[in-house]
Amino acid sequence: MTWSVEFDDRARKELRKLNPNIQDRILKWIRETLSVNEDPRRVGKSLKGNMKGLWRYRVGDYRIISQIQDDSILILVIRIGHRKDVYGD
């Protein structure tokens, strides 16, 4: 089963601000690991506290914060950023 991955406007903007090499690395990871995985929860970690219900994926020092929508086989990327910045705000 292939999952669809969509980007929230904020995540798309955050991705564009990153170094092109980092952008390529993140997009390649999403394409080759996340979207083709039978269960996207297997490669991620559920978040707690005020981000409960969201999932985080680790790509080096960068994090992808997402919402998994099982009914539509969709992973909605909400935030992308360096690990020291992505959880705030």
BAFI-3210 file (N, C-alpha, C; in Angstrom, 3 decimals, decimal comma, padded with zeros to 6 digits):
// residues 89
n [1|2|3|4|5|6|7|8|9|10|11|12|13|14|15|16|17|18|19|20|21|22|23|24|25|26|27|28|29|30|31|32|33|34|35|36|37|38|39|40|41|42|43|44|45|46|47|48|49|50|51|52|53|54|55|56|57|58|59|60|61|62|63|64|65|66|67|68|69|70|71|72|73|74|75|76|77|78|79|80|81|82|83|84|85|86|87|88|89]
n.u [000,843|000,584|001,140|-000,293|001,336|001,000|001,614|001,197|000,609|002,328|004,367|005,390|006,470|008,407|010,071|011,054|012,730|014,952|018,332|019,227|020,387|019,557|016,798|016,516|017,370|015,404|013,045|013,672|013,804|011,143|009,882|011,128|011,015|008,901|006,393|006,096|005,966|004,277|003,057|003,071|003,513|005,425|007,949|008,044|007,432|005,116|003,828|003,649|001,867|001,059|001,147|-000,061|-001,337|-000,107|002,624|006,150|008,932|012,259|014,965|018,078|019,297|016,924|013,356|010,190|006,973|003,891|000,488|-001,386|-003,752|-005,755|-008,168|-008,167|-005,766|-003,518|-000,774|-000,294|001,886|002,850|004,768|008,216|011,540|014,632|015,679|015,899|014,208|011,664|009,627|008,587|006,358]
n.v [-001,175|002,176|005,254|008,483|011,594|014,783|018,300|020,767|024,294|025,792|023,923|023,486|025,996|026,135|024,052|025,044|027,052|025,761|024,535|023,554|020,958|019,674|019,828|018,095|015,710|015,274|015,120|012,903|010,929|010,917|010,056|007,531|006,088|006,774|007,099|004,645|002,755|000,180|000,596|003,674|004,361|002,723|003,699|006,076|008,222|008,648|011,743|013,643|015,477|018,831|018,275|015,924|013,166|013,683|012,746|012,151|012,223|011,310|012,700|012,729|015,570|016,827|017,219|015,863|016,716|015,242|014,390|011,508|010,167|007,689|006,868|008,036|007,231|008,950|011,070|013,929|016,490|018,699|020,327|021,110|021,016|021,974|020,025|021,499|023,605|022,873|021,944|024,013|026,894]
n.w [000,000|-000,847|000,606|000,423|000,435|001,628|001,804|004,214|003,935|005,572|006,167|003,624|003,083|005,118|004,304|001,867|002,804|003,732|003,290|-000,005|-000,277|002,058|001,689|-000,537|000,630|002,619|001,051|-000,539|001,454|002,322|-000,031|-000,533|001,861|003,714|002,248|000,949|002,894|004,574|007,064|008,336|010,947|011,939|011,298|012,568|015,442|018,014|019,219|022,276|024,874|024,058|021,395|020,937|019,149|016,817|014,627|014,551|012,406|011,856|010,203|010,001|011,611|011,357|011,588|010,762|011,168|011,383|010,481|010,600|008,498|008,472|007,221|004,674|003,675|003,977|004,648|006,272|006,156|008,566|009,824|009,203|010,118|011,804|014,563|016,952|016,618|015,654|017,394|018,915|019,172]
ca.u [000,000|001,332|000,491|-000,143|001,943|000,697|002,261|000,491|001,287|003,422|005,449|005,973|007,275|009,576|010,951|011,723|013,747|016,106|019,400|018,779|020,829|018,674|015,500|016,588|017,478|014,091|012,097|014,061|013,406|009,682|009,540|011,655|010,786|007,610|005,205|005,988|005,896|002,942|002,542|003,953|003,787|006,589|009,189|007,911|007,204|003,984|004,184|002,863|001,596|000,206|001,242|-000,613|-002,069|000,786|003,765|007,393|009,877|013,612|015,853|019,271|018,967|015,663|012,153|008,980|005,820|002,805|-000,772|-001,714|-005,187|-005,938|-009,336|-007,864|-004,397|-002,834|000,110|-000,270|003,068|002,454|005,977|009,528|012,579|015,698|015,124|015,858|013,206|010,410|008,605|008,049|005,416]
ca.v [000,000|003,427|006,383|009,805|012,574|016,158|019,295|021,957|025,484|026,154|022,955|023,747|027,214|025,779|023,225|025,922|027,867|024,935|024,339|022,633|019,583|019,160|019,644|016,870|014,573|015,073|014,661|011,538|010,064|010,803|009,263|006,171|005,399|007,034|006,874|003,244|001,883|-000,373|001,275|004,812|004,454|001,899|004,468|007,342|008,194|009,499|012,864|013,768|016,840|019,648|017,756|014,576|012,828|013,902|011,834|012,791|011,394|011,849|012,644|013,397|016,551|017,464|016,499|016,037|016,547|014,871|013,837|010,332|010,042|006,318|006,708|008,457|006,782|010,219|011,626|015,381|017,078|019,960|021,131|020,552|021,916|021,453|019,475|022,488|024,626|022,378|021,633|025,223|027,706]
ca.w [000,000|-000,916|001,285|-000,186|001,337|001,245|002,642|004,672|003,405|006,481|005,975|002,305|003,236|005,939|003,475|000,888|003,479|004,082|002,330|-001,067|-000,007|003,107|001,036|-001,335|001,552|003,249|000,027|-000,903|002,556|002,261|-001,213|-000,498|003,130|004,343|001,414|000,518|004,063|004,841|008,256|008,604|012,387|012,227|011,139|013,288|016,880|018,368|020,079|023,506|025,319|023,190|020,031|020,962|017,937|015,681|014,539|014,120|011,671|012,013|009,048|010,529|012,648|010,983|011,975|009,974|012,049|010,489|010,963|009,795|008,278|008,004|006,355|003,305|003,394|003,756|005,662|006,091|006,782|009,183|010,090|008,863|010,602|012,637|015,812|018,044|016,313|015,106|018,387|019,513|018,394]
c.u [000,894|000,510|000,714|000,439|001,627|001,325|001,300|001,270|002,483|004,625|006,155|006,905|008,546|010,572|011,730|012,835|015,021|017,122|018,940|019,204|019,940|017,281|015,478|016,612|016,118|013,089|012,398|013,626|011,888|009,274|009,939|011,347|009,359|006,425|005,023|005,865|004,455|002,272|003,471|004,264|005,043|007,901|009,162|007,720|006,033|004,439|003,223|002,578|000,697|000,268|000,706|-001,469|-001,248|001,946|004,988|008,266|011,219|014,404|017,096|018,885|017,631|014,482|011,010|007,823|004,604|001,569|-001,100|-003,234|-005,456|-007,072|-009,078|-006,441|-003,514|-001,955|000,208|000,912|002,700|003,637|007,201|010,558|013,644|015,116|015,040|014,740|011,798|009,293|007,963|006,984|004,062]
c.v [001,245|004,539|007,648|010,741|013,957|017,104|020,433|023,164|025,885|025,227|023,182|024,962|026,914|024,958|024,087|026,754|027,082|024,901|023,323|021,171|018,922|018,912|018,325|015,631|014,249|014,530|013,235|010,561|009,851|009,869|007,791|005,398|005,560|006,637|005,417|002,270|001,442|000,325|002,430|004,997|003,670|002,683|005,790|007,136|009,123|010,583|012,945|015,236|017,578|019,212|016,320|014,341|013,031|012,910|012,601|011,753|012,084|011,626|013,430|014,314|017,253|016,566|016,860|015,740|016,334|014,391|012,675|010,209|008,681|006,168|007,097|008,076|007,985|010,576|013,116|015,947|018,477|020,894|020,372|021,531|021,202|021,039|020,488|023,527|024,095|022,173|022,863|025,859|027,159]
c.w [000,000|-000,275|000,478|000,866|000,791|002,253|002,953|004,126|004,261|006,288|004,644|002,377|004,042|005,131|002,483|001,505|003,796|002,937|001,274|-000,845|001,038|002,530|000,267|-000,446|002,186|002,243|-000,417|000,188|002,552|001,125|-001,062|000,784|003,629|003,467|001,007|001,681|004,300|006,019|008,611|010,090|012,765|012,150|011,888|014,770|017,192|019,334|021,254|023,798|024,358|021,723|019,939|019,715|016,674|015,756|014,090|013,446|011,706|010,736|009,451|011,674|012,380|011,344|011,042|010,925|011,155|011,223|010,026|009,715|007,621|007,000|004,910|002,884|003,052|004,952|005,352|006,870|007,260|009,414|009,605|009,387|011,397|013,978|016,937|017,839|016,069|016,135|019,014|018,642|018,413]
res [m|t|w|s|v|e|f|d|d|r|a|r|k|e|l|r|k|l|n|p|n|i|q|d|r|i|l|k|w|i|r|e|t|l|s|v|n|e|d|p|r|r|v|g|k|s|l|k|g|n|m|k|g|l|w|r|y|r|v|g|d|y|r|i|i|s|q|i|q|d|d|s|i|l|i|l|v|i|r|i|g|h|r|k|d|v|y|g|d]
***
